[in-house]
């Protein structure tokens, strides 16, 4: 009974002002409009960032931001066809880039990226424009329209190529002006999910995942060439840094790398490459905090493979105790094994292993996919990847909130992989409305024309949160990303300090730029005053 | 402080076993699998119908129902393209009709229909096959492809017809075999939202609502012919009755009716027609409880119109104190006036007026449409129509649950009017998972090929609830519909008695039929045993 009361009390404390405020009881004789205002204020106060006070300069900056956001939302209210978050991201990437709200968000220091996958970290533009133009890249073009890539000194006869042309040097193909453009167009297409009509191309989750996995299958043999892998990752860090992100927790399958001499590089070596490249990046960009690694092999595994994963993980932890922070399993939840399958093995190594588990990245309800959420929480996951189905599981939600298990929300990924059409239906609106523990990430930005976190922040801020959610909600997201990261405390303090400084600059710059713009506008107006 | 504690305690009592059960604390040393099972049981227990015990025969019936449901869900899990609730209802009506789960639900006594609109109550088949073949129906066919209908003794020259043919007797058109089929096809099309590609035809809520309203504009002048209005309504009651619904609360704008002699009939006379036709129907079908009326004129009104509404409502209440139960405003929330606009007028007549308010039938968040929810709850609404945006408003949700303000969920309507694509994203999954006060209704079944409540029950049961939600969830929905209706208590008792008897028969019939089928199956199998 004591337990009951203690938990009840915690819940009451948690729900806080919402329970303690009898003011908006409709039965009161109070003035209706005062009640209504208090009601709106209370809802705002329990929402993400709603308890924060505006600090120096933030109110002015907020006015600028909100003018942009409100214009966009209100235009959508009148003409829903103009509202970008209601449409598939794959068809509106360029329009998002033109949004004033987005342009402000781009400049905002967004904290940490806590849910991004290795070979989808970096923009396809970089892969196409840089990687595919390197020497020694061979391509095989089977009749089904797919591509296989491989760096080699000479065409590799040991690896079968289902094309009568066999392995061809991409540079040679490009030298042939009659096919260059077509080849380049098709290579670009093969590297992202972008299509003119996503609803037709990806009618359901299985079809979308096949296309999604095919991209990985296509690009991985090109990216896993050792020097490319390093450059791709370095560029990925740069794109995050350039997008005002200061830290990354990267999920990697740690794929085997190769070089032109036939050497192969296993998980420990790949992790070392990540660690050393990060150090090099941080040396060049001292206000970037760094990266940590979540070892995240494929969930479609059998018992023996799972044993191998855990053995590898133990070796990684031993070698890089501060760098490799935890474990996850990746791949389409419907098709792979449910977490329940591996519970005993995971518990056998627990609690020495921190789990950052994908769970409930699904529309299903009452199936193994959404029940992964139950295992994630019972396995004491540190964070939950996606948790899209969380609202369907009241007990999991309750425990996640109580124990501050942050939910890693990736809006654009969920839309591209067909979980949600219109962002306004994304279940994170519920989490935002209650300030539940949420971090926002980009999952696989390189695969859909995004870069860094700004696009997902935009979709969440304009499309998922309330119209009234303001700069404090964005600030809270950034702070959450530091709070719920796996950085040690002293590093969190440093991250917070760096972030605070950047935030202050962001606020000052915004108000300054705006004052310039409005001053020049005013002077234009003066110029045009009829004399 | 006392208030706080009392409310805290109520909340704890409300949340019930979920809080009182420390058993599934993941930190316990208990066996994981036992914990996991308890977790699933707890989630099931807090869900819709989850606290009910199986009564006589129900377990066997449930096995039959769940075999059908699970087969359908599990097939969808493997091949999502086969899963009907993930697709637009307008494209799968016929397939739904073929579902075994649907066929069981059709036979189930579903209780009361609490959210249906007057001129969308009855199937378009009846309108087409019966009403359009009546004498004296004139049609005007403007060049834009629309239709205008009007019953007249002779072509009406006073009413303009933007067609060179002027008003034509439909019977004459049909006598012309060269155009009959085309005219009939187009008349049928003009009466429902059904199109081959809804996503293309209705790309957003505004476009969908224009098409939706055009149907009302097309059919109303035909339906408001006095004898037709009566027959249409009688047929509507019959379709509900035939679908095992025993009571209706009908929202009506109380449109002006007319006859061939140029007489017009106002709200009081229309309400009397409803009352008397209901009495006639009940006399012929004594196990149908009856109808009550919610006066629900258009929300797109100015102050003077609102005053007129309230005057009309007062007159209706005076004339039919037991029959006319309350007030609502209808029409697209984005386009009409927000509730806030009329708060003072509504409060001036409160509490003499019971409100059944449409609110939050929208995807927006933080706009006048979803903030209608705040006014609905502050105005002490008896029930809330749709409440689709409810999860975005924590305080409204909290108060709705605390004060048992039932949410009238209309899944198919929400999908057809583009709020949700895949039913698995419908926010009612959250309400079902927590057994929050919900009733299920059909909104405008006649406009999309539905009939009665079965189609919406099917979508909710298979598409929105958990795979494990069983016959008790359906039973709870039926019981909720009686509980949250505006029937006086003694009538509720009678409704409950009639329903209980029908439920017992439903259960017995289901198990009996199944035993026949399986017996005949077994005998077939015996016949085919190779000798």
Interface residues (C-beta under 8 A of the other chain):
Chain A: X3 X4 X7 X8 X9 X11 X12 X15 X18 X19 X20 X22 X24 X26 X27 X32 X35 X36 X39 X40 X42 X43 X46 X73 X77 X79 X80 X81 X86 X199 X203 X204 X205 X206 X334 X340 X343 X344 X347 X363 X364 X365 X366 X367 X371 X374 X375 X377 X378 X379 X380 X391 X392 X393 X394 X395 X398 X399 X419 X420 X421 X422 X424 X425 X427 X429 X430 X433 X434 X464 X465 X466 X467 X468 X469
Chain B: X3 X4 X7 X8 X9 X11 X12 X15 X18 X19 X20 X22 X24 X26 X27 X32 X35 X36 X39 X40 X42 X43 X46 X73 X77 X79 X80 X81 X86 X199 X203 X204 X205 X206 X207 X334 X340 X343 X344 X347 X363 X364 X365 X366 X367 X371 X374 X375 X377 X378 X379 X380 X391 X392 X393 X394 X395 X398 X399 X419 X420 X421 X422 X424 X425 X427 X429 X430 X433 X434 X464 X465 X466 X467 X468 X469
